[in-house]
Amino acid sequence: MQILLVKLARFITPKEQEKVREIFNKNLIKYSIENKVLTDNWRAKNRFLIKLEKPQTSKLLERVLSHPAVISVISFENGLFDWESSSFSALIKEIVRYLRMNNSTERCALDFRRIGKIPIHRKAVIDRLQRNKIQVLEDNDFILYIEIRQGENSKIYVRLGRKHPKMIQDEKLGKVPILVLFSPFTLQEIADFFRLGLVFNTTILFSDENHRVKNLVDQVEKTYFKGISKVNYRIIPSIEDHIEKELENCFGFSLWGNKTTEELEKDYFLRKKALKTNQNLYFIFGNEETGLPLSIREKIPIFRIGNKSSEPLRASQAAAFALGTIFKN
């Protein structure tokens, strides 16, 4: 018996989830002697279980991961699904045994999940694995999946397996401009720029003329965007000081710009061609309270997006459009 935990995209509705389950119920018959597609009693939303007798594992995984609703599949060996661990030491011992049986490199990434109040933490697991000479890396082909929950009488139940994420080929964008946001005022604009930094794999700079940015970033990490550690960002004291040092490499965006996005495309690639190896280009945007100050607009080329309007784009919308313009081909 093999068990697969199928995880679905975040915004799948219950009705869509049920439809996906039905599809797999019909289409997986040829991959095993017997299969069942079941609701997961640990957590039903955005996931379900597939139980199979003597499956053709590699073809099956490929088939399941090809469905557009699926983001990852975790495969469990018999005996390592919903088993009771008598202690933390026993859990570590089983993890080490599993890794050494299934992973010849003794290196892995870790996806660690807790359901309910569990007195076991990710860091403790990593520390104990490293004591057993198993390296836990941020990124590795072998992703160890551990999910634990507390049952009755404080018993700990465990799922231990290997995670198979959907492989999505990264776009080859080359060197992406650094995005600069002038003196942000709101949590939302900071969170949105973090998302742009993550998606386009670029650095984000926030200037701190209003002395609010550090506090806003701390709040964003607790609310809107908990994955800040994945983003390369810096807080700089003044955007004007930055422009002085990087004057030729700065492109500004404002409702009051006098250059079009067609000119942006041309100017950007001309400047990119003239760049030295260690230089960056900077796309600079105003905050949603005051926009870009006149003192900045007088110093660097300013581009406008679309026709002039009394309601400008949000800074993150303008940044996404500007990046789309230069990478459209």
Secondary structure, DSSP 8 states (H G I E B T S, - for coil): -EEEEEEE-TT--HHHHHHHHHHHHHHTGGGSSEEEEEE-SS--TTEEEEEEES--HHHHHHHHHTSTTEEEEEEE-TTSEEEEESSHHHHHHHHHHHHHHH-TT-EEEEEEEEESS-S--HHHHHHHHHHTT-EE-SS-SSEEEEEEEE-GGG-EEEEEEEEEE---------S--EEEE-S---HHHHHHHHHHHHHHT--EEEE-TTS-HHHHHHHHHHTT-TTGGGS-EEEES-HHHHHHHSGGGEEEE-TT--B-HHHHHHHHHHHHHH--TT---EEEE-BTTTBS-HHHHTTS-EE--SS--SS---HHHHHHHHHHHHH--
